[in-house]
Amino acid sequence: MFTVTINQRDRQAGDRVPALLKALARLRPEVPFDRTVGDEAQAVFADASSAVEAALVALRPDACGEVRWNVGIGVGAVDEPLPLGVADARGPSLVYSRRAVERAQSGGDAAAIAVEGPDAGLAHDAEGVLRLVGLTVAKRTLAEWRVLDLLTPGVRGQQKAVAEALGITTQAVSKAVARAHWAEEWAARPAAARLLGLLDAASGK
């Protein structure tokens, strides 16, 4: 299982947890996202790709162009039966996630994300890929996001429709996609998920 813990970086900016929960609402974790303590939210996923998605949602800049969150992913078992609320969840996955988010918080990087699990080597590799993808996501401009939000991964021939929707040229769309390294992000996501999956498998040894 994959526990994702997200806490707020800049506490002087006010409580942003409700906005974070809204951004994460389309995801379907086994134990839903909820506020745990203070400015923190947490959820438990059975699917590694969904855990990656949640992490990257949190690393997206806000309307001020700032990344407001630290992300920790913990990989391991969660006590069964799974509870309805994350506050009642227990198990190594949650312990690893707590360690990860605390380490991410101490780093202070644009892509403040860390991974912890039973195999330190696999956790290190997964974290390296996620940090690289996270930096790409964190450094995108709002103008680039206007384009990317209208694209669907894996679908060809979309750029003309996006250009028409935004009232810009197809060339401008193409340049925004290239600058944002959107194709590279989606090519790397499966690698991150696969490494997390291997780490989860190691927890069952």
N, C-alpha and C positions, 0 to 999 in steps of 0.2 A: 504494500500500500504506500501511497505518496501523500504525506501531510505537507500542505503549503501554509506557511505562516508569513504574514505580511504586516509590518508595522510602519508607522509614519516617521519620516525623517525629520521634518521641520515642525516641531510642535507649536511654534509661535504662529503658524499659518492657520490655526483653528482646527477644529475637528473635521477631518476629511473622510472618515470611515464610511459615512452614509453614501458618499459619492463613489467610493471604491466598491462597496457592495452592489451598487447599481450597475457599475461597469462589469462586474463579475457575474451578474444575475443570469446571463444566458448560458453559463456553464452548469453542468449537472454532476457535481461531486456526490459520492456516496454519503458523505456527511456534509451538509451544506455549509457554505461560508456564513460565519456569524462573528460578531464582535466577541472577543474573549476578555481581554483586560485593556482598559484605557483606549489607546489608539491602535489597536491590533485586531486583525481578523484572521481566521483560520478555517481550513476545510480539509477533508480527507478524500482522496481520489483512488480509484482502482486502476485508472488508465493513465499511463505515463504521458501520453500526448496532451491530455487535458490538463495535467499538472504543469506542463511546459506552457500551454496557452495561458493559464492563470498567471504564471510568473511574468510573462511578457506583457500581459494587460497591465500589471502593476508597474512595469518599467516604462510604460508609454508616458511621455511628457504631458503635463496638464495644459490648460489654456494659457498659462504664463510661460510655457516652455520649460518647466521644471519637473524633474522626477521626484516624486514625493514619498517613495516607499522603499523599504528594505525587504528582501525576499529570502526566506529560508525554506528549502525543500528537504524534508526528512524521509528516508526510505526504510521501510521495515514493517513489522507486523503491527496490527491494531487489534486490541482485544475484541472478541466477538461475544455476543451479537453486537453489531455496530449500533451505536446509539443514534437517536434522532437528532441530537444536538452535539456540536463539537465540544462543548464544555464538559460533556460526560465521556468523551473519548479517552482511552488509555492505551498505552503500549509503546514499544521502542520507537516507532515511526514518529510519534509526537515528541519524544525526548530528542531524537536526532534533529527534528525540525527546529526545536528551541535552540539547540546549539548552533544550527546553521544561521538562523536569523540574527542571533547575537553576534556571530562572526561577520556577517554581512554588514551589520550596523556599525561595527568598529572600523570597517574599511573605508567608508565614505566615498567610494567611487560612484561614477554615473550609473554603472550597472552593479548596484549593491545586491548581489545574489550569491548564495552559497548553498552547497549540497553536503549533507552528511548521511552516512549509512554504515552498514557493517563491514564493507570493504573499502578501506581508505583510498586505495588506488583507483577503483572505479568511481568513487565519489569525486575524487580530484579531476578525473577525465570528464565526467558529466558536467561538473562545475565550469571547467575550462571552455567547453562548447557553449554552455548557457551564457557565460559572461561575454563571450565574443558576440553571440547573437544579441544579447541584451544591450551591449554598447551600440550596436547598429540601430536598435529600436529606440534607445534613449536619446540618440543624437539627431533624430529626424525633426524636421521643421513642421510647423502647423500646415504650411502650404503643401508639403509632401503628404501629410496625413489626409488632406482633403482629397487627394488623388487616390491614395492607397485604400481608403475606406470604401471606395466604389469598385474595387477590384475583387475578384474571386480567384483564389489560388487554383492553378491547374487548368484554367479556362483560357483558351486562345482567342485572339481577335477582339479583346475588350476595349482597347485603348481609344478607338474611334468613338465608341459610345460614351466613355468617360469624358473625353474631350468635349463632346457635344453637351453633355450634362453640366459641365462646369463652364462652358463658354470659352474654352481655350483651344489651342491647336493640339493636334495629335503629337506633334514633335515635343511640345511642352510636357505632355503626359509622359512620353517616352523618357525624356530627360529626368523627370521627377522620379520615375520608377528606378532608373539607373542610379541616380544619386542616393536614393534611399536603400539601395541594395536589397530590394524586396524579393527578387528571385533567389538571391543567395540565402536570405533568411529562411524561406520556405524549403530550400534544399537542405539546410542544416537542422531544421526542427526534428526530422526523423532520427538523425544521429543522436541528438540530445535525448530523445525519448527512448531510443534503443539502449543507450548507456544507463539510463535510469532503470529500465527494465532488467538489465543484467544485474544491477545493484539490488533490485528487489529479489531477483532469483537467488542472489548470494545470501539474502537474509533468511532463506528457507533451509540453508544447510545445517 
